[in-house]
Amino acid sequence: MTLFHSALSPRRQRFLLVALSILLQLGLLLVVLFFFNQYFLALYWFSVAVSVAVALFISTRNTKLAYKVAWTIPILLFPVVGGLVYLFLGGGRKLRFNRTEAQRTFLKYLTPTLDNLSLMRHGMDAALQAHYLENTALCPVYTNTETRYFSSGAAFLPVFLRELEKAQRYIFLEYFIIGDGSMWQDVLDVLRGKARQGVEIRVIYDGIGSATTLDPDYAEDLEDMGIHCRPFQPFLPILSIHQNNRDHRKLCVIDGVTGFVSGLNLADEYVGRTERFGVWKDNALLLRGEAVWSLAVFFLTMWDDHDVKSDYDWFLPRELPPLGNTGGLVAPYADTPFPEDTICADLLLLMIAKAKNYLFLTTPYLVLDETLTSALCTAARSGVDVRIMTPHIPDKKSVFAVTRSNYPTLMNAGVRIYEFTPGFLHSKVVVADDTYATVGSCNLDYRSFYLQFENGVWMCHTDAVEAVRDDFLDTIPLCQEFTPDDLRGRSVPRRLLTSLYRLFSPLF
């Protein structure tokens, strides 16, 4: 009876309807081809013309070469359906995000607070990275901000709940996944209590990321509790690759004074309350001070793509608490799927180029394009100690195959690869030279760099930089270091399959 009830749960019903709808769309296409088979020759040449036109169109788009190749090959190999498939999957809905309006808001409310002299005190390399963030990403750099790093979800959660309890005016939560389990119920208990006290609470979760973890009408349930909620682009039963343009951000803002940025979502496995893919390794970063205002603006620009606009001035922090040593630089940043925005990828390239002694990276997915691969290999060949940590137990076998397919090229250049053997490594950090670090939501893959909304925090000379470094070094004993011998002896079919995965990885 329990199994039967689970099979008919609202979430499973929704996915069943979605799957049936997509199958019906495919069936309709096959029916059209069947009934018009007497016109096959004309249809064939029409399809070829469409495919060639689509391939030419793709070649002119402002996207990465790997993405163009991944689409062009199947289109030209299968011209009868290739072009039509791209028209289905390459198009899509307009993003629920007004980039132009968001940039106006950034320019109005996120004004740089530091002059060049203040930045230069941290070195020319730091000043150049800060210049990029302030002038290209429109994300200012702050000094009056404390940072505290958490090396696991279990360490993060008690502090997170305590900080939520302190809210006096408002709480913003924006997460890719909210899972209706014990961790979220603990958070929800606090949110309900704060809502009864008159605290304004706003929640954004991703429509696909949370599709299997929340009921379709969950946003209405939260509204009934006094918690304002907007799912980002709910999953629709249509064939469109722009379902990939997800809100993958993970941030929390409390009164514009305290904020959290992390790799983890609000679900049980991220804080160790349930086991999934072995031990789950994740992280989070607490900010307290001026830089939190940037997180508030990021959230509000995602929330405000509707007729009603927020009063940004009301959400400005009224006063900052006494802070400890805050001499380092802190710059929260945000990225979008628009071709003009390549903040996460560009910042990573800058950090690779500026590293002089070491560069440590953790990522659940290592799906690199030729530019990042070349940069990492060049750094390693230049004598920089480049180390990358990935999971040993995957959550997606196809992406895991692509991750490992990148090992040989990197290892041949001197990059050291470690796999976290107890389970799944989900944290996303970069740290270099005891000087710079980033913590955020961005994976090292095409999807995060170019298809999703992401966020993170860049730091220079803050306490959290060394904490990120120590976390990486402390985790190495739990890892298996890969050597060239580990990659030998693979069968020819397996190598071919891995090559295909890698070729089409931008479409995953």
C-alpha positions as CSV (number, residue, x, y, z in Angstrom):
1,M,0.0,0.0,0.0
2,T,2.9,2.4,0.8
3,L,4.6,1.6,-2.5
4,F,1.4,2.2,-4.4
5,H,0.8,5.5,-2.6
6,S,4.4,6.6,-3.4
7,A,3.9,5.7,-7.1
8,L,0.9,7.9,-7.2
9,S,2.3,10.8,-5.1
10,P,1.9,14.3,-6.6
11,R,5.5,14.6,-7.6
12,R,5.6,11.2,-9.3
13,Q,2.3,12.0,-11.1
14,R,3.7,15.3,-12.3
15,F,6.8,13.5,-13.8
16,L,4.6,10.8,-15.3
17,L,2.5,13.5,-17.1
18,V,5.7,15.3,-18.2
19,A,7.1,12.1,-19.6
20,L,3.9,11.3,-21.4
21,S,3.7,14.8,-22.8
22,I,7.2,14.6,-24.3
23,L,6.5,11.2,-25.7
24,L,3.4,12.5,-27.3
25,Q,5.4,15.3,-28.9
26,L,7.9,12.8,-30.3
27,G,5.1,10.5,-31.5
28,L,3.4,13.4,-33.3
29,L,6.7,14.1,-35.1
30,L,6.9,10.4,-36.2
31,V,3.3,10.4,-37.3
32,V,3.8,13.4,-39.5
33,L,6.9,11.8,-41.1
34,F,4.9,8.6,-41.6
35,F,1.8,10.1,-43.3
36,F,3.9,12.3,-45.5
37,N,6.3,9.5,-46.6
38,Q,5.2,9.9,-50.2
39,Y,6.8,13.3,-50.1
40,F,10.0,11.8,-48.6
41,L,12.4,13.1,-51.2
42,A,11.1,16.7,-50.9
43,L,11.0,16.4,-47.2
44,Y,14.5,15.0,-47.1
45,W,16.0,17.9,-49.1
46,F,14.0,20.4,-47.1
47,S,15.4,18.9,-43.9
48,V,18.9,19.0,-45.3
49,A,18.4,22.7,-46.1
50,V,17.1,23.3,-42.6
51,S,20.0,21.4,-41.1
52,V,22.6,23.3,-43.1
53,A,21.0,26.7,-42.3
54,V,20.9,25.7,-38.6
55,A,24.5,24.7,-38.6
56,L,25.5,28.0,-40.2
57,F,23.4,29.8,-37.6
58,I,25.1,28.0,-34.8
59,S,28.5,28.9,-36.2
60,T,27.7,32.6,-35.8
61,R,26.4,32.4,-32.3
62,N,28.3,33.9,-29.4
63,T,29.0,30.6,-27.6
64,K,32.0,28.4,-26.9
65,L,33.4,26.4,-29.8
66,A,32.8,23.1,-27.9
67,Y,29.1,23.9,-27.7
68,K,29.0,24.6,-31.5
69,V,30.8,21.4,-32.4
70,A,28.6,19.3,-30.0
71,W,25.5,20.5,-31.9
72,T,26.9,20.7,-35.5
73,I,28.1,17.1,-35.7
74,P,24.7,15.4,-35.0
75,I,23.0,18.0,-37.2
76,L,25.2,17.2,-40.2
77,L,25.3,13.5,-39.5
78,F,21.5,13.2,-39.4
79,P,20.2,16.0,-41.6
80,V,16.7,14.6,-41.8
81,V,16.1,15.2,-38.1
82,G,19.2,17.1,-36.9
83,G,18.0,20.6,-37.8
84,L,14.5,19.9,-36.5
85,V,15.8,18.6,-33.2
86,Y,17.9,21.7,-32.7
87,L,14.8,23.9,-33.5
88,F,13.1,22.0,-30.7
89,L,16.0,21.7,-28.2
90,G,18.1,24.7,-29.2
91,G,15.2,27.1,-28.8
92,G,13.2,27.6,-25.7
93,R,11.4,30.0,-23.4
94,K,12.6,33.5,-22.7
95,L,14.5,33.6,-19.4
96,R,12.5,35.0,-16.5
97,F,15.3,37.6,-16.0
98,N,15.8,41.1,-17.3
99,R,19.5,41.4,-17.6
100,T,19.4,45.1,-18.7
101,E,17.3,46.1,-15.7
102,A,19.5,44.0,-13.4
103,Q,22.6,45.8,-14.6
104,R,20.9,49.2,-14.0
105,T,20.2,48.1,-10.5
106,F,23.8,47.0,-9.9
107,L,25.1,50.3,-11.1
108,K,22.7,52.2,-8.9
109,Y,23.0,50.2,-5.7
110,L,26.4,48.4,-5.9
111,T,28.8,51.3,-6.2
112,P,32.6,50.6,-5.6
113,T,33.7,51.6,-2.1
114,L,37.5,51.3,-2.5
115,D,39.9,53.4,-4.5
116,N,42.9,52.0,-6.5
117,L,45.3,52.8,-3.7
118,S,43.4,50.7,-1.2
119,L,43.3,47.8,-3.7
120,M,47.0,48.1,-4.5
121,R,47.9,47.5,-0.9
122,H,47.0,43.9,-1.6
123,G,49.2,43.7,-4.7
124,M,48.9,44.3,-8.4
125,D,47.4,40.8,-9.0
126,A,44.7,41.4,-6.5
127,A,43.9,44.9,-7.9
128,L,43.5,43.4,-11.4
129,Q,41.1,40.7,-10.2
130,A,39.2,43.4,-8.2
131,H,39.1,45.6,-11.2
132,Y,37.5,42.9,-13.3
133,L,34.9,42.2,-10.7
134,E,34.0,45.9,-10.2
135,N,34.0,46.9,-13.9
136,T,32.9,43.8,-15.8
137,A,30.8,41.9,-13.3
138,L,29.6,45.2,-11.6
139,C,30.3,43.6,-8.3
140,P,32.2,45.8,-5.9
141,V,34.9,44.8,-3.5
142,Y,34.5,45.4,0.2
143,T,36.9,45.4,3.2
144,N,34.5,45.8,6.2
145,T,33.3,42.2,6.2
146,E,34.0,39.1,8.3
147,T,34.3,35.7,6.7
148,R,33.9,32.3,8.3
149,Y,34.3,29.0,6.4
150,F,32.5,25.8,7.1
151,S,34.1,22.6,5.8
152,S,30.9,20.5,6.1
153,G,27.1,20.9,6.0
154,A,26.9,19.4,9.5
155,A,29.1,22.3,10.8
156,F,27.2,24.9,8.9
157,L,23.6,24.0,9.9
158,P,23.6,24.9,13.6
159,V,25.1,28.3,12.9
160,F,22.7,28.8,10.0
161,L,19.7,28.1,12.2
162,R,21.0,30.5,15.0
163,E,21.6,33.3,12.5
164,L,18.1,32.9,11.1
165,E,16.7,33.1,14.6
166,K,18.4,36.6,14.9
167,A,16.5,38.1,12.0
168,Q,14.7,41.3,12.8
169,R,13.5,42.6,9.4
170,Y,13.9,40.1,6.6
171,I,15.3,36.8,5.4
172,F,16.1,35.9,1.7
173,L,16.7,32.3,0.7
174,E,17.7,31.4,-2.9
175,Y,18.6,27.7,-3.5
176,F,18.7,25.3,-6.4
177,I,17.2,22.5,-4.4
178,I,15.0,22.5,-1.3
179,G,14.3,19.0,-0.1
180,D,11.2,18.4,2.1
181,G,13.1,16.5,4.8
182,S,14.2,17.0,8.4
183,M,16.8,19.6,7.6
184,W,14.3,21.8,5.8
185,Q,11.7,21.2,8.5
186,D,14.2,22.6,11.0
187,V,14.7,25.7,8.8
188,L,11.0,26.0,8.2
189,D,10.2,25.9,11.9
190,V,12.4,29.0,12.3
191,L,10.9,30.7,9.2
192,R,7.4,30.2,10.4
193,G,8.2,31.7,13.8
194,K,9.9,34.7,12.3
195,A,7.0,35.2,9.9
196,R,4.6,35.4,12.9
197,Q,6.9,38.0,14.4
198,G,6.5,40.2,11.3
199,V,9.8,39.4,9.6
200,E,9.5,39.5,5.8
201,I,10.6,36.2,4.3
202,R,11.2,35.5,0.6
203,V,12.2,32.2,-0.9
204,I,13.3,31.3,-4.4
205,Y,13.9,27.7,-5.4
206,D,14.5,26.3,-8.9
207,G,11.6,24.7,-10.7
208,I,13.6,21.7,-12.0
209,G,16.2,21.4,-9.2
210,S,13.3,21.0,-6.7
211,A,10.9,19.2,-9.0
212,T,11.5,15.8,-7.4
213,T,11.8,17.1,-3.8
214,L,8.8,19.4,-3.5
215,D,5.1,19.1,-4.5
216,P,4.0,21.2,-7.5
217,D,2.0,23.6,-5.3
218,Y,4.6,23.9,-2.6
219,A,5.0,27.6,-3.2
220,E,1.3,28.1,-2.3
221,D,1.9,26.1,0.9
222,L,4.6,28.5,1.9
223,E,2.5,31.5,1.1
224,D,-0.2,30.1,3.4
225,M,2.5,30.1,6.2
226,G,3.3,33.8,5.5
227,I,6.4,33.0,3.6
228,H,6.6,34.6,0.1
229,C,7.8,32.2,-2.5
230,R,8.6,32.2,-6.3
231,P,9.8,29.0,-8.0
232,F,12.2,29.9,-10.8
233,Q,11.0,28.7,-14.2
234,P,8.9,25.6,-13.2
235,F,9.5,22.5,-15.3
236,L,7.2,22.4,-18.3
237,P,6.5,19.4,-20.5
238,I,8.1,20.8,-23.6
239,L,11.2,19.8,-25.6
240,S,13.7,22.6,-24.9
241,I,17.3,22.7,-23.9
242,H,16.6,26.0,-22.2
243,Q,15.3,24.0,-19.4
244,N,19.0,23.9,-18.7
245,N,19.0,27.7,-17.8
246,R,18.5,27.0,-14.2
247,D,18.9,29.1,-11.0
248,H,21.8,27.2,-9.5
249,R,22.6,29.9,-6.9
250,K,22.8,29.2,-3.2
251,L,22.6,32.2,-0.9
252,C,20.9,33.5,2.2
253,V,20.6,37.1,3.4
254,I,19.5,38.1,6.9
255,D,18.7,41.8,7.4
256,G,21.4,42.8,4.9
257,V,24.0,42.2,7.7
258,T,24.6,38.4,7.7
259,G,24.8,36.2,4.7
260,F,25.7,32.7,3.6
261,V,27.1,31.4,0.3
262,S,27.6,27.8,-0.2
263,G,27.9,24.7,-2.5
264,L,25.2,23.0,-0.5
265,N,21.4,23.0,-1.0
266,L,18.7,22.8,1.7
267,A,18.2,19.1,1.9
268,D,19.2,16.2,4.2
269,E,22.1,14.7,2.3
270,Y,23.9,18.0,2.2
271,V,24.2,18.2,6.0
272,G,24.8,14.5,6.6
273,R,21.4,13.6,7.9
274,T,20.9,10.9,5.2
275,E,23.5,9.0,3.2
276,R,23.5,9.4,-0.6
277,F,26.5,8.3,-2.7
278,G,28.4,7.6,0.5
279,V,29.8,10.4,2.7
280,W,28.7,13.8,1.3
281,K,31.4,16.4,1.4
282,D,30.2,20.0,1.1
283,N,30.9,23.5,2.4
284,A,29.6,27.0,3.2
285,L,30.8,30.5,3.9
286,L,29.4,33.1,6.3
287,L,29.7,36.8,5.6
288,R,29.0,39.5,8.1
289,G,29.3,43.2,7.2
290,E,29.1,45.4,4.1
291,A,29.5,42.7,1.4
292,V,26.2,41.1,2.4
293,W,24.4,44.0,0.7
294,S,25.6,42.6,-2.7
295,L,23.9,39.3,-1.9
296,A,20.7,41.1,-1.1
297,V,20.8,42.9,-4.5
298,F,21.5,39.6,-6.3
299,F,18.5,38.1,-4.7
300,L,16.2,41.1,-5.4
301,T,17.1,41.2,-9.1
302,M,16.1,37.6,-9.4
303,W,12.9,38.2,-7.4
304,D,11.9,41.4,-9.3
305,D,11.3,40.2,-12.8
306,H,7.6,41.0,-12.4
307,D,5.4,44.0,-12.5
308,V,6.0,44.7,-8.8
309,K,9.4,46.0,-7.9
310,S,11.0,45.9,-4.5
311,D,11.9,49.0,-2.6
312,Y,15.7,48.5,-2.4
313,D,16.2,51.4,-0.1
314,W,14.0,49.7,2.5
315,F,16.2,46.6,2.5
316,L,19.4,48.5,3.1
317,P,21.0,47.5,6.4
318,R,20.3,50.1,9.1
319,E,23.6,49.5,10.9
320,L,26.4,47.0,11.0
321,P,27.4,45.1,14.1
322,P,30.9,45.5,15.6
323,L,33.3,43.5,13.5
324,G,36.6,41.9,14.1
325,N,39.7,41.9,11.8
326,T,38.3,42.8,8.4
327,G,41.3,44.0,6.5
328,G,41.0,41.5,3.6
329,L,39.0,42.0,0.4
330,V,35.6,40.4,-0.1
331,A,33.6,40.5,-3.3
332,P,30.4,38.6,-3.8
333,Y,29.7,38.0,-7.5
334,A,26.8,36.7,-9.7
335,D,26.7,35.2,-13.1
336,T,23.9,34.6,-15.6
337,P,23.4,32.3,-18.7
338,F,23.5,35.3,-21.1
339,P,26.4,35.1,-23.6
340,E,27.7,38.5,-22.4
341,D,28.2,37.1,-18.9
342,T,31.1,34.7,-18.3
343,I,32.0,35.9,-14.8
344,C,32.7,32.5,-13.2
345,A,34.9,31.3,-16.1
346,D,36.7,34.5,-16.5
347,L,37.5,34.8,-12.7
348,L,38.8,31.2,-12.7
349,L,41.1,32.0,-15.6
350,L,42.4,35.1,-13.8
351,M,43.1,33.1,-10.6
352,I,44.9,30.4,-12.6
353,A,47.0,33.0,-14.4
354,K,47.9,34.8,-11.2
355,A,48.8,31.7,-9.1
356,K,52.5,31.5,-8.4
357,N,53.0,28.7,-5.9
358,Y,49.9,26.6,-5.7
359,L,46.3,26.3,-7.0
360,F,43.9,23.9,-5.4
361,L,40.4,23.3,-6.8
362,T,37.5,21.1,-5.7
363,T,34.5,20.3,-8.0
364,P,31.9,17.5,-8.3
365,Y,32.1,17.7,-12.1
366,L,35.3,18.3,-14.2
367,V,34.0,19.1,-17.7
368,L,36.5,21.6,-19.1
369,D,36.7,23.4,-22.4
370,E,39.9,23.9,-24.3
371,T,40.6,27.3,-22.8
372,L,40.5,26.2,-19.1
373,T,42.3,23.0,-19.9
374,S,45.1,24.9,-21.6
375,A,45.3,27.4,-18.7
376,L,45.6,24.7,-16.0
377,C,48.2,22.8,-18.0
378,T,50.2,26.0,-18.6
379,A,50.2,26.8,-14.9
380,A,51.3,23.3,-14.0
381,R,54.1,23.3,-16.6
382,S,55.2,26.7,-15.2
383,G,55.9,25.1,-11.8
384,V,52.6,25.9,-10.0
385,D,51.4,23.1,-7.8
386,V,48.0,22.5,-9.4
387,R,45.8,20.0,-7.6
388,I,42.2,19.1,-8.4
389,M,39.8,17.1,-6.1
390,T,36.8,15.3,-7.5
391,P,34.4,12.6,-6.2
392,H,35.2,8.9,-6.2
393,I,31.5,7.9,-6.0
394,P,29.6,9.7,-8.8
395,D,26.0,10.9,-8.8
396,K,25.9,10.9,-12.6
397,K,27.8,8.2,-14.3
398,S,28.0,9.9,-17.7
399,V,29.4,13.1,-16.3
400,F,31.8,11.0,-14.1
401,A,33.1,9.4,-17.3
402,V,33.7,12.9,-18.8
403,T,35.4,14.0,-15.6
404,R,37.9,11.1,-15.8
405,S,38.4,11.7,-19.5
406,N,40.0,15.0,-18.6
407,Y,42.5,13.4,-16.3
408,P,45.2,12.2,-18.9
409,T,45.7,15.6,-20.5
410,L,45.9,17.4,-17.1
411,M,48.2,14.7,-15.5
412,N,50.6,14.7,-18.5
413,A,51.1,18.5,-17.8
414,G,51.8,17.9,-14.1
415,V,48.4,18.5,-12.6
416,R,47.7,16.2,-9.6
417,I,44.2,14.6,-9.4
418,Y,42.6,13.3,-6.2
419,E,39.3,11.5,-5.8
420,F,37.4,11.7,-2.5
421,T,37.0,8.0,-1.7
422,P,34.4,8.1,1.1
423,G,31.7,9.3,-1.2
424,F,30.5,12.3,-3.2
425,L,32.4,15.6,-3.2
426,H,30.0,18.5,-3.8
427,S,32.0,21.5,-2.7
428,K,33.2,24.1,-5.3
429,V,36.2,26.1,-4.2
430,V,39.4,27.5,-5.6
431,V,42.3,28.7,-3.4
432,A,45.7,30.0,-4.5
433,D,49.0,31.0,-2.7
434,D,47.4,31.6,0.7
435,T,46.1,34.8,-0.8
436,Y,43.0,34.2,-3.0
437,A,40.0,31.9,-2.7
438,T,36.5,31.6,-4.1
439,V,33.5,29.7,-2.5
440,G,30.2,29.4,-4.3
441,S,27.8,27.4,-6.4
442,C,29.7,27.1,-9.7
443,N,30.9,23.7,-10.8
444,L,33.8,23.3,-13.3
445,D,31.6,22.4,-16.2
446,Y,30.0,24.0,-19.2
447,R,26.5,24.0,-17.6
448,S,27.6,26.2,-14.6
449,F,29.9,28.4,-16.7
450,Y,27.5,29.2,-19.5
451,L,24.0,27.9,-18.9
452,Q,23.0,28.7,-15.4
453,F,22.6,31.5,-12.8
454,E,25.5,31.1,-10.4
455,N,27.0,33.0,-7.5
456,G,30.1,33.0,-5.3
457,V,32.5,35.1,-3.2
458,W,36.0,36.1,-4.1
459,M,38.3,36.8,-1.2
460,C,41.8,38.1,-0.7
461,H,43.8,38.0,2.5
462,T,40.8,37.0,4.7
463,D,40.7,34.4,7.4
464,A,38.6,32.2,5.3
465,V,41.3,31.9,2.6
466,E,43.5,29.8,4.8
467,A,40.5,27.9,6.1
468,V,39.7,26.8,2.5
469,R,43.3,25.8,2.0
470,D,43.4,23.8,5.3
471,D,40.2,22.0,4.3
472,F,41.7,20.9,1.0
473,L,44.9,19.6,2.7
474,D,43.0,17.9,5.5
475,T,40.8,16.1,2.9
476,I,43.7,14.7,0.9
477,P,44.3,11.7,3.3
478,L,40.7,10.7,2.5
479,C,41.5,10.7,-1.3
480,Q,43.0,8.4,-3.8
481,E,45.6,10.2,-6.0
482,F,45.3,9.1,-9.6
483,T,48.4,8.1,-11.5
484,P,48.9,7.4,-15.3
485,D,48.9,3.7,-14.4
486,D,45.3,4.0,-13.1
487,L,44.1,5.1,-16.5
488,R,45.9,2.4,-18.5
489,G,44.2,-0.9,-19.4
490,R,40.9,0.5,-20.3
491,S,39.1,-1.3,-23.1
492,V,38.8,0.2,-26.5
493,P,35.0,0.4,-26.4
494,R,35.2,2.2,-23.0
495,R,37.7,4.7,-24.4
496,L,35.5,5.3,-27.4
497,L,32.4,5.8,-25.2
498,T,34.3,8.2,-23.0
499,S,35.5,10.2,-26.1
500,L,31.8,10.5,-27.2
501,Y,30.8,11.7,-23.7
502,R,33.5,14.3,-23.8
503,L,32.6,15.5,-27.3
504,F,29.0,16.0,-26.4
505,S,29.6,17.1,-22.8
506,P,28.4,20.7,-23.4
507,L,24.9,19.4,-24.0
508,F,24.7,17.4,-20.7
